[in-house]
Amino acid sequence: MDEKELIEELRKKYILNPPEGMTNDDMRHMSDGDLLDMDFFLNDEDFDDVGEEGFYIF
């Protein structure tokens, strides 16, 4: 899947179910870069495995 296909798929996903505080119209007019950034931010915890081994620094 190339970047354009990914952006198109993400835009459709967020138009059907926009994040809290946003509308599907916001998703239609959002730039490609902003859409990718928003998706990364919303799914960041999926890639964050710091501390999962039980080691914490306070």
C-alpha positions as CSV (number, residue, x, y, z in Angstrom):
1,M,0.0,0.0,0.0
2,D,1.5,3.3,-1.0
3,E,1.1,6.6,0.9
4,K,-1.8,7.9,-1.2
5,E,-3.8,4.7,-0.6
6,L,-3.1,4.9,3.1
7,I,-4.2,8.5,3.3
8,E,-7.4,7.7,1.4
9,E,-8.2,4.8,3.7
10,L,-7.5,6.8,6.9
11,R,-9.7,9.7,5.6
12,K,-12.6,7.3,4.9
13,K,-12.1,5.8,8.4
14,Y,-12.2,9.1,10.2
15,I,-15.0,10.6,8.1
16,L,-17.2,7.7,9.2
17,N,-16.0,7.9,12.8
18,P,-14.3,11.2,13.6
19,P,-12.3,11.6,16.8
20,E,-14.0,13.3,19.7
21,G,-14.3,17.1,19.2
22,M,-14.0,16.9,15.4
23,T,-16.6,16.5,12.6
24,N,-16.5,14.4,9.4
25,D,-16.3,17.8,7.6
26,D,-13.1,18.5,9.5
27,M,-11.7,15.2,8.2
28,R,-12.6,16.1,4.6
29,H,-10.7,19.3,4.7
30,M,-7.7,18.2,6.7
31,S,-4.4,18.2,4.9
32,D,-2.8,14.8,4.2
33,G,0.1,15.6,6.6
34,D,-2.2,16.6,9.4
35,L,-4.3,13.5,8.9
36,L,-1.2,11.3,9.1
37,D,0.0,13.1,12.2
38,M,-3.4,12.8,13.9
39,D,-3.6,9.1,13.2
40,F,-0.1,8.6,14.6
41,F,-1.0,10.6,17.7
42,L,-4.2,8.7,18.2
43,N,-2.5,5.3,17.8
44,D,0.8,6.1,19.5
45,E,0.2,3.9,22.5
46,D,0.1,0.9,20.1
47,F,3.8,1.4,19.4
48,D,4.9,2.5,22.9
49,D,6.3,-0.5,24.8
50,V,8.4,1.5,27.3
51,G,7.8,0.1,30.8
52,E,6.0,-3.0,29.7
53,E,8.6,-5.2,31.2
54,G,7.8,-3.9,34.7
55,F,10.9,-1.5,34.9
56,Y,9.9,2.0,35.9
57,I,12.0,5.1,36.8
58,F,10.4,7.6,39.1
